[in-house]
Amino acid sequence: MPEVCRFLGIVISMYYKDHAPPHFHAKYGGERAAFSINELRLIEGSLHKRVVSLILEWAFEHRSELIEDWELAKRKEDLKKIDPLV
């Protein structure tokens, strides 16, 4: 699972040829979750509310880059790194 960003102990990644809808995965500590790119909401798993808030803030700032990486992942091309929140 290619990592696209890491900040404050949060790891953001995407799977190649993952299922729709467009989304990304986040892990923090031993917890994992998936977030919709289009709707910017938690769609699977659970994380502490503060961690979810940070992830959504980051995703809002980088939505176009997330969409671009989603398209690259579908084509099994190298994903681009995205700047961290801090």
C-alpha positions in Angstrom: 0.0 0.0 0.0 1.8 3.1 -1.2 2.2 5.9 1.4 1.3 9.3 0.1 1.7 11.3 3.3 2.8 11.1 6.9 2.2 13.7 9.7 1.8 13.7 13.4 2.0 9.9 13.5 -0.8 9.6 10.9 0.0 7.6 7.8 -2.1 8.2 4.7 -2.0 5.7 1.9 -3.9 4.2 -1.1 -4.1 0.8 -2.6 -3.5 0.2 -6.3 -6.7 -0.7 -8.1 -8.9 -0.2 -5.0 -12.7 -0.4 -5.2 -14.9 2.7 -5.7 -15.8 5.2 -4.3 -12.5 7.1 -4.4 -11.0 7.0 -1.0 -7.8 6.9 1.0 -6.7 4.9 4.1 -5.4 6.3 7.3 -3.7 4.6 10.2 -2.7 6.0 13.6 -1.3 3.7 16.3 -3.2 0.5 16.0 -6.3 2.0 14.5 -7.2 2.2 10.8 -9.9 4.0 8.8 -10.9 4.8 5.2 -12.1 8.3 4.1 -14.1 9.3 1.0 -12.3 11.8 -1.2 -15.4 13.2 -2.8 -17.4 13.7 0.4 -14.5 14.0 2.8 -16.0 11.8 5.5 -15.1 8.6 7.4 -16.5 5.6 5.5 -14.9 2.7 7.3 -13.1 2.0 10.6 -12.6 4.3 13.5 -10.1 6.7 14.9 -10.1 9.1 17.8 -12.2 12.2 17.0 -9.1 14.5 17.1 -7.3 12.3 14.6 -10.3 12.3 12.3 -10.5 16.1 12.5 -6.8 16.4 11.5 -7.1 14.0 8.6 -10.2 15.8 7.3 -8.5 19.2 7.6 -5.5 17.8 5.6 -7.8 16.1 3.0 -9.7 19.3 2.5 -6.5 21.2 1.7 -5.3 18.4 -0.7 -8.5 17.1 -2.3 -7.3 17.7 -5.9 -4.0 15.9 -5.2 -5.9 13.0 -3.6 -8.1 12.7 -6.7 -5.0 12.8 -8.9 -3.3 10.0 -6.8 -6.6 7.9 -6.9 -6.4 8.1 -10.8 -2.7 7.1 -10.7 -3.4 4.2 -8.4 -6.2 2.9 -10.7 -3.6 2.8 -13.5 -1.0 1.2 -11.2 1.3 4.2 -11.7 3.6 5.8 -9.1 1.7 7.9 -6.6 2.8 11.5 -5.8 3.7 12.4 -2.3 1.4 15.0 -0.7 2.6 17.7 1.7 1.8 17.0 5.4 -0.6 19.1 7.5 2.3 20.6 9.5 
